Amino acid sequence: MSQEFLTAQQVAREYLNDVCSYHKILRLTREGQIPATKLGKSYLYKRSHLDEWASDQFSRPATNETTQKG
């Protein structure tokens, strides 16, 4: 049975299979892009919320934010 809550290190290593670094997970969390709950100095990630986030993120086509329209 999988754990319901993960740490930032577990998200990077186990959930995303080292696609993103631990530090990038923390940065995205602080920016509000990844759902998490702060507990003391650490963040906890609920697996079901990560599943919803990932489904939303990977269902949209990639965009290039530096491309200027004109």
C-alpha positions as CSV (number, residue, x, y, z in Angstrom):
1,M,0.0,0.0,0.0
2,S,1.4,3.4,-0.9
3,Q,1.7,6.2,1.7
4,E,-0.9,8.8,1.8
5,F,1.5,11.7,2.6
6,L,5.0,12.2,1.1
7,T,7.9,14.5,1.9
8,A,9.5,16.8,-0.7
9,Q,12.3,14.3,-1.0
10,Q,9.9,11.4,-1.6
11,V,8.0,13.5,-4.2
12,A,11.2,14.1,-6.1
13,R,12.6,10.6,-5.8
14,E,9.6,8.3,-5.7
15,Y,6.6,10.1,-7.1
16,L,8.4,11.9,-10.0
17,N,11.2,9.3,-10.4
18,D,14.0,12.0,-10.1
19,V,12.6,14.0,-13.0
20,C,12.7,17.1,-10.8
21,S,15.2,17.7,-8.0
22,Y,14.3,18.1,-4.4
23,H,15.2,21.8,-4.6
24,K,13.0,22.3,-7.6
25,I,10.1,20.6,-5.8
26,L,10.6,23.0,-2.8
27,R,10.8,26.1,-5.1
28,L,7.6,25.1,-7.0
29,T,5.9,24.5,-3.7
30,R,6.8,27.9,-2.3
31,E,5.6,29.5,-5.5
32,G,2.2,27.7,-5.0
33,Q,2.5,25.6,-8.1
34,I,2.5,22.2,-6.3
35,P,-0.2,21.5,-3.6
36,A,1.3,20.9,-0.1
37,T,0.8,21.6,3.6
38,K,3.5,23.2,5.6
39,L,4.2,21.4,8.9
40,G,6.9,23.3,10.9
41,K,9.8,23.9,8.5
42,S,8.8,21.0,6.2
43,Y,6.1,20.4,3.6
44,L,3.9,17.4,3.3
45,Y,2.3,16.4,0.1
46,K,-0.9,14.3,-0.1
47,R,-0.7,11.7,-2.8
48,S,-4.3,12.2,-4.0
49,H,-3.6,16.0,-4.4
50,L,-0.4,15.2,-6.3
51,D,-2.3,12.9,-8.6
52,E,-4.8,15.6,-9.4
53,W,-2.0,18.2,-9.9
54,A,-0.1,15.8,-12.2
55,S,-3.2,14.9,-14.2
56,D,-3.9,18.6,-14.8
57,Q,-0.3,19.6,-15.6
58,F,0.3,16.7,-18.0
59,S,-3.0,17.0,-19.8
60,R,-2.2,20.4,-21.2
61,P,0.2,21.0,-24.1
62,A,3.6,22.5,-23.2
63,T,4.0,26.2,-23.8
64,N,7.0,28.4,-24.3
65,E,6.5,31.4,-22.0
66,T,9.5,33.3,-23.5
67,T,7.8,33.4,-27.0
68,Q,6.5,36.8,-27.8
69,K,3.5,37.3,-29.9
70,G,3.5,40.3,-32.1
